[in-house]
Amino acid sequence: MSIDFYSLDSMEESDIAFVVMVAKYQDKLLLARHRERSTWEIPGGHVEQGEKVYDAACRELFEETGAEVFKLTPIFIYSANGRKSFGQVYYAEVSKRGKLPEMEIAEVKLFDELPENLTYPLIQPELLIKIREWEEGRLTLKP
């Protein structure tokens, strides 16, 4: 699996097809489990037609974690395996959660580290590595 990471200003908003939010709550990773899967995933989803990327990130974070009060920081854009489908990754600091909407997510759980049973085991750890590089001030991306 090859993953390419790009700076935020390297693409137009219309190029972004999906959003991913590496979310922290009470200093732990906030992960979701879809109703149809037994694996854990970083919250995310598709940008709907006519929707702003930031608005999609807010909507998906709420729908998949119940986050009501949070701060979203856009960090980078990525694509996997040379696809022309791009996702924007955010860092989410969640300070208040409410009831999980009755949609596609069965449960949400806090983790110290990513668990082994991930929905996207080749992508999610790489996203978290890049977020940690950003936190440490050493993130490098393609222009």
Secondary structure, DSSP 8 states (H G I E B T S, - for coil): --EEEE-GGGS-GGGEEEEEEEEEETTEEEEEEETT-SSBB--EEE--TT--HHHHHHHHHHHHH-EEEEEEEEEEEEEETT-S-EEEEEEEEEEEE----SSSEEEEEEESS--S-BSSTTTHHHHHHHHHHHHTT----B-
